[in-house]
Amino acid sequence: MSKAAKPLAGLRVLDFGHTIMGPCAGHVMADLGADVIKIESVEGDPTRRLPGFASGFFATFNRNKRSVAVDLKSEAGRAIVHRLVKDADVVLENFGPGTIERLDCGWETLSAVNPRLIFLTMKGFLAGPYEHRGALDEVVQMQSGLAYMTGPPGRPLRAGAPIVDILGGVFGVVAALAALRERDVTGRGQRVSSSLFESAVFLLASMMAGSAVTGQPMPPMPARKSAWGVYDVFNARGGQVFIGITNDPQWHRFCDAFGFKDWRDAPHMQGNARRCDAREWLLPELQQRLDPFDMGDILERCEAANIPFARVGRPDELAADPHLAAGGLLNVALGALGGGVEVGLPALPLEFGDDRVRPGLETQPPRLGEHTRAILAASGYSAQEIEAFATAGVIAR
């Protein structure tokens, strides 16, 4: 893959997404080279105006896209979208159940305009008794048991990132690409779906299987007996560090690196099972032995010993991470709420080819309606028609 020839180059996507799940799907396809046209209301995607920690939503999920701002509640606005659909390969949306149909832009309508269209709809639930319900990331984390598994007993806790929204969007891309491959064979499009609830449940499949095998409910992660003797977070001067030791060679290298000769070959410390049995006293003792070391020394020794480890970090520190800075960050403009600031945000976690090229940043997140006039002109509208739309409020000026 190169900037001149991206994997999805030549595909056109109309992105009706809002908040996270829908825009995330469009974001993935845009980074992979598709021409993604974000269809916004004339007021704009609400995430353009969200305050606080949500103020980064729009910039994060809308780079490499073009923006068309159109009033879908007007007949003229819907006619504009129907014309754009004629040249589209994929339409994606994550409105509440029934909304896209009420706007006369549902599957039945748009597939009649373009029989080759792939229509990706992302909802709270797939087909079944709950399909009429709306949902949120946090709702399905609670309903699926993901929050139960994350927090301590009696205190369900949602994950610290919108992981279900993002996973639902990525699964939507998988469905759309699979349908495009099928279209290569059949010549016809189809409706495909992804969802929040089923995506959350997919994350819990191994816990479901484990409970079936043991006949016991899976305990929440903070209450679960670890499968490894040393697999925990330890305090250090300057922060905290996670250390995970899963076999005897790692244990021996760890003890050598820190000078724990009395532990290295002690019979009662050999084998992960024995170390698990010793956790009650082993972990407090290990913490005491690590107390004299500062964070940098612990990290250097763990790396030299080639054992799994990590400094416990924060999201605001990631832009300075040397590994990400080596090629995993893209300088994205944060827009109006960011005061013109650019920040290093992660590229897609993918590499292509022997030269290991990453998807890049071609265009910054678009201004509201930035590309409306150019896209309408390319679709055959005259300058006079476009100006009339703007005057009537059908498109944003």
Steps between C-alpha positions, in 0.01 A plus 500: 500500500617854429349845509440465126328161520306427819310173540153656483583765240217528249223424750255774588328496838214721618543528875182587695674410825483699819670490842747205491389166351394629158779756460754238612396270214533787253831599657648154444391494136623856443842424644518199268445721198126506436340830401282546808241778477361594839132590467418752774201709587531871426561545875781244488588181683425565870846372595644814342365685805543253787693643797746352745654161441255436214637801311747273319236271346459683171871543423575140593243330278465733202841556346553420131130569427314762297195677641165567335253692720143447380151523648367144480164613632439688174397332177778680312758382752391139468511532120863614527589192704315270259709642216823446694396141573505417129881514506551354848626154590413511869254692714546475876276625780449458873182696567246368747264228374272632225662843466679452168178357352301804612754714316428299183861381490454142620607181328181449301514851354870523429541149359232588244717797400820289489459120497876453551495692827631351824288643782671473838271563795646503851254474788476411865382145426481260208177315413307376803276615784718804577550630147252786551704640792752776474825444686823662613848361559447514876155340477633187329807484722259469790258265326761264360692453825809684377460763774443220755826338392695827516406640839543345847213285633181699533643802316461458123736731315499591133832482317693826492466537122200458264618155401159365396421799279836455329473122470147533357635742240790272409267199469285718274800554272563124495138442395516768229825367355362144500189623317715686247689178434170318449388778265805423285339160440128580488502856370244601762514684826344410832414627845748405775496576871715520809394585854610608843349221708623211288845661479517521879388138532768396250761641738366272774492173303791342688336587835176338384694189401694496826182515705350216296807284564527573873129524572571817697437869430817674387613735778581863418859563399599674829371203702636226280782271610785566264623222276858627543711538810644842419248692291424829669561872537778616731586843634831655406665833565349711223190297420368147469609204292327180391714186501380169358700177541339195343771231496821388672748643244340842550514454877869412489585798277297730724680383813838534328419853384403617850747295703243278667736202526319347796183474291647398169544127557310451826292179463186662640524771232534271199200460273221746451261291713725536806539872444120531472461322833752745648333818372364600843852554634697520174344816363540713818857373535575578136361851548738552793793378293409740218461801730868606475485515118383801307272464199771536237716232658210252524406555135859456382549180698169351380583580141847351532344187653254473209193457719154653447481840670350845458508832676143592592434800276230756423346594165638854518853355511468291184591780258851492650535121481817429297354191333190686381710800400700273269207477259175432679376856552334742256482873569126566500343845539252511787273756337314791658481349849873430489592863431698413189720249680630186329560182698662169419218246469548130422508374145303186424679207668584340164806454279511416130769341287861406561579864574233500774323818390235641732180679390560873514337841524392645167257768620410651835148457645278712273330826585121478494389478138853568379456287187128540435524725196781306334327164547165630378665655195675170423158331524359722227341789685551842346644796689157662493333192647761476774458866591124455510543207741717717724251787492214266593699340784510159331879502530721686745676809369 
